[in-house]
Amino acid sequence: GLPVKNQQGDVLGLVTDLMDNGAQSILCVKSTDAKSDKGEQLIPFIKTIVRSVTVDKSSEKYGILVDWQLDW
């Protein structure tokens, strides 16, 4: 249920699941934008993509920060 944002501040959606493909974990992120045709994105949960994870709801950085573009 954590929100996922990219480094440009775009909200990609909310985490709905965490899968494992054998090589790495994969975040399943469902778009929260009703106008978006993205539906669900699969984002590798690896150090080069996931920049930070903050679970403290009182923090302004709450959620997952990723190096991922809206159009990927």
N, C-alpha and C positions, 0 to 999 in steps of 0.2 A: 503494500500500500504506500510505500514511499514515493514522493514525487521525484521525477527525473528531469533535470535541466541540463542544457549544454553550456559551454563556456561563454556563449553569446547572450545567455539569459533566456533562451527559448525553452518553454516547458514542453517536453516530449510526451509526457503522460505519467501514469502511475504503474509501479511494479505490480504485476499480477501473479508472477511465478518466477522461479529460479530453476532452470534445467541444467543438466550436465550432458555434454555431447561426447564425453570421454577425454577430450583434450582440454576442455575448459568449461567453466560455468557460463550460462547464458541468462541474461535478464530478459524476461518477457515484459514489455512495456506497452500498455494499452493507452492510446491517445485519448485525452480528455477534451479535445477540440471537436465539437460536433460538425464543424465544416471540413475537417481533415479527412482525407481518404486513406490515411496511413493505417488505421485499424490498430494492428499490433506490430511492434518492431522487436526484433531479436538483437540484443546488444551484448557482445562478448564482455564478460566480467573479468577483464584483465587490466593489469596496472597501466598499460599505455592508453587505455580508453577511460577507465573509471578513475577520476582524479580525487574524489573524496566521497565519503559516506558519513552523514551526520544524522543520528537518530534522536537527538535532543530537540523536541518540538519547540522549545522556547528559543532555540537558536535561529538567527536569520538565515543560516546556511543549511537548515533542515532539508534533508533529502539526499539525492545522489547527483553529483556533478560529473558529467561525462564529456569527453572530447568526441562529439558526434554531431553531425549536421542534420537539420530537419529533413533534407531531401535524400538522405541515405536510406 
